């Protein structure tokens, strides 16, 4: 009887020791975890009284001087555009007339008088051909964009120019400039509407007077927090790019402009 | 008649004259955003105090380095060289001279201040839009001094979210299997570290084989598989207390337990009567429910973030492919149709993608596809790599990669790697030992 009790007792002790040894958490200290961090908002004054650093001032002045020099060294783009229509084969009679005009375009002064003399009908033809030539030149494939541009005038028609949009090459130059400046925020939800429309007021040199986000109220709508990030990135792109590459003439037609930033194509692609 | 024409002209001319030019900008660049992270300013008294406690010469600088490294690792930011900064940290913190930061082409600026207050560390930081010349964010944190690296990670999360529009993933940890010794006799331990590789700790002693640790999406719990006397056991480990418990012994082969999105269930596959199917276990009442019932091998289940669907891999088509089904096991649909074998599907926390491992022509790929199987993209290719795990924001994947051994069986190593969804930002994650089976935690400070 006693023997059985001793054996049972011994086996129980053995079982307790084995259990204690096989459970790793008994021998281990709990992991020390950092306490919770409290967060509070702070405010700062809107304007600074910090004096302008003399070191920085010198560097800024140097950079500004450099930029001025660069701007003054730029050549006017007019001549290149006038040569574009020459490359287009024109099959019928109407086009013969236009060819004449183009031949005379070798002399820029004559072109002006020719344009003043042609009828409204001929003007329309001339515009179409120029646009087509520009299209071929740029190897454009998007039909929607092509249709839009067919109605636009060239830079040479001063009178019409004030009422029209930018030419293809002007628009391409501006787009290419902004493409390089716009860092698209990659965290945006690409299944949402990612269009930000910004209205600009420009100086003749292409620098910005004023920017206005047209759908500003959307920033404060619930679930549209990403729109603020997107709009800010677009504003940064505009500021980074300025002065914008605007045409050297026709200030009246582009002094107000609207840029439609759409990130969806990039984020989906 | 003349009056009528004049009237029409009066209407038409102003419309034409003021037609607003519209230009569509549909492209941008994906270059990293230039950011200046100024060293956080610190007064001499605080500096001395922190030097005594933390043995750090300049805590302000150290925190800014944590932020800078995090931003650089993300691949979305280009932190600028501190040697180019024109403004001192204490001045920059009050209100920066934006001309100075414009000069070095910074688009965003991080400044801040570190102080020692009541034995605690107080960190203020501000994020500035340099081009707009305005403040974007200002926050202050108070914590124990030893927490200084976490403060750096939290600051990075805030900056990242403000500039990219999505939550960050820097104040997170990674649990993985640490491996040591020759390939035929590996000692495997559970280990945990910050996402940047710091603060590494071992959670088990290495006496037993441990496999597939997985973080709970809701708290700091981990489930993993361990072999006790050659029997697979599923464990739950509470990272906060260090306590662990056995969820259950499962006969036959058991694979990859994983939490449901609400953390109340675990889903896994195990073999019963010689057939591997998918089961869930309710962690409150320990009731096991069978989800699939098919003579083929069904493994690697992973819930969608809303908990309504499950992705898993199965060889029911003859080859191992990825499937999606409802959480009750109905509406099973194959989604992978490419060449090769597909495995280890993991649903993104954003819900839009499924990450997977693919084996094709002797090479292993980590890739992603949409949840309907379309848009497959292979992000990286190697001799052997698998087990992708998502960062909590669904932007980055961490996985492990093994190297080939030579004819003598030498040269083997297993390392953790991360890659983002662009496929360009691929980086090795430093660990003390060899490492495999990583799992990314949710945000600690969320």
Boltz contact constraints between the chains, C-beta under 6 A:
constraints:
  - contact:
      token1: [A, 25]
      token2: [B, 243]
      max_distance: 6.0
  - contact:
      token1: [A, 25]
      token2: [B, 244]
      max_distance: 6.0
  - contact:
      token1: [A, 28]
      token2: [B, 242]
      max_distance: 6.0
  - contact:
      token1: [A, 30]
      token2: [B, 241]
      max_distance: 6.0
  - contact:
      token1: [A, 30]
      token2: [B, 242]
      max_distance: 6.0
  - contact:
      token1: [A, 31]
      token2: [B, 242]
      max_distance: 6.0
  - contact:
      token1: [A, 33]
      token2: [B, 240]
      max_distance: 6.0
  - contact:
      token1: [A, 34]
      token2: [B, 147]
      max_distance: 6.0
  - contact:
      token1: [A, 34]
      token2: [B, 150]
      max_distance: 6.0
  - contact:
      token1: [A, 37]
      token2: [B, 141]
      max_distance: 6.0
  - contact:
      token1: [A, 37]
      token2: [B, 143]
      max_distance: 6.0
  - contact:
      token1: [A, 38]
      token2: [B, 142]
      max_distance: 6.0
  - contact:
      token1: [A, 39]
      token2: [B, 139]
      max_distance: 6.0
  - contact:
      token1: [A, 39]
      token2: [B, 141]
      max_distance: 6.0
  - contact:
      token1: [A, 40]
      token2: [B, 140]
      max_distance: 6.0
  - contact:
      token1: [A, 42]
      token2: [B, 124]
      max_distance: 6.0
  - contact:
      token1: [A, 42]
      token2: [B, 138]
      max_distance: 6.0
  - contact:
      token1: [A, 42]
      token2: [B, 140]
      max_distance: 6.0
  - contact:
      token1: [A, 48]
      token2: [B, 95]
      max_distance: 6.0
  - contact:
      token1: [A, 56]
      token2: [B, 86]
      max_distance: 6.0
  - contact:
      token1: [A, 56]
      token2: [B, 100]
      max_distance: 6.0
  - contact:
      token1: [A, 59]
      token2: [B, 103]
      max_distance: 6.0
  - contact:
      token1: [A, 60]
      token2: [B, 99]
      max_distance: 6.0
  - contact:
      token1: [A, 163]
      token2: [B, 16]
      max_distance: 6.0
  - contact:
      token1: [A, 163]
      token2: [B, 17]
      max_distance: 6.0
  - contact:
      token1: [A, 165]
      token2: [B, 21]
      max_distance: 6.0
  - contact:
      token1: [A, 166]
      token2: [B, 21]
      max_distance: 6.0
  - contact:
      token1: [A, 171]
      token2: [B, 23]
      max_distance: 6.0
  - contact:
      token1: [A, 174]
      token2: [B, 23]
      max_distance: 6.0
  - contact:
      token1: [A, 178]
      token2: [B, 25]
      max_distance: 6.0
  - contact:
      token1: [A, 179]
      token2: [B, 27]
      max_distance: 6.0
  - contact:
      token1: [A, 182]
      token2: [B, 28]
      max_distance: 6.0
  - contact:
      token1: [A, 183]
      token2: [B, 33]
      max_distance: 6.0
  - contact:
      token1: [A, 184]
      token2: [B, 28]
      max_distance: 6.0
  - contact:
      token1: [A, 185]
      token2: [B, 164]
      max_distance: 6.0
  - contact:
      token1: [A, 185]
      token2: [B, 165]
      max_distance: 6.0
  - contact:
      token1: [A, 186]
      token2: [B, 76]
      max_distance: 6.0
  - contact:
      token1: [A, 186]
      token2: [B, 164]
      max_distance: 6.0
  - contact:
      token1: [A, 187]
      token2: [B, 164]
      max_distance: 6.0
  - contact:
      token1: [A, 187]
      token2: [B, 165]
      max_distance: 6.0
  - contact:
      token1: [A, 187]
      token2: [B, 166]
      max_distance: 6.0
  - contact:
      token1: [A, 188]
      token2: [B, 165]
      max_distance: 6.0
  - contact:
      token1: [A, 226]
      token2: [B, 165]
      max_distance: 6.0
  - contact:
      token1: [A, 229]
      token2: [B, 165]
      max_distance: 6.0
  - contact:
      token1: [A, 236]
      token2: [B, 107]
      max_distance: 6.0
  - contact:
      token1: [A, 236]
      token2: [B, 131]
      max_distance: 6.0
  - contact:
      token1: [A, 239]
      token2: [B, 131]
      max_distance: 6.0
  - contact:
      token1: [A, 240]
      token2: [B, 131]
      max_distance: 6.0
  - contact:
      token1: [A, 254]
      token2: [B, 21]
      max_distance: 6.0
  - contact:
      token1: [A, 256]
      token2: [B, 20]
      max_distance: 6.0
  - contact:
      token1: [A, 257]
      token2: [B, 21]
      max_distance: 6.0
  - contact:
      token1: [A, 258]
      token2: [B, 20]
      max_distance: 6.0
  - contact:
      token1: [A, 258]
      token2: [B, 22]
      max_distance: 6.0
  - contact:
      token1: [A, 259]
      token2: [B, 23]
      max_distance: 6.0
  - contact:
      token1: [A, 259]
      token2: [B, 25]
      max_distance: 6.0
  - contact:
      token1: [A, 260]
      token2: [B, 24]
      max_distance: 6.0
  - contact:
      token1: [A, 261]
      token2: [B, 25]
      max_distance: 6.0
  - contact:
      token1: [A, 262]
      token2: [B, 26]
      max_distance: 6.0
  - contact:
      token1: [A, 265]
      token2: [B, 26]
      max_distance: 6.0
  - contact:
      token1: [A, 266]
      token2: [B, 28]
      max_distance: 6.0
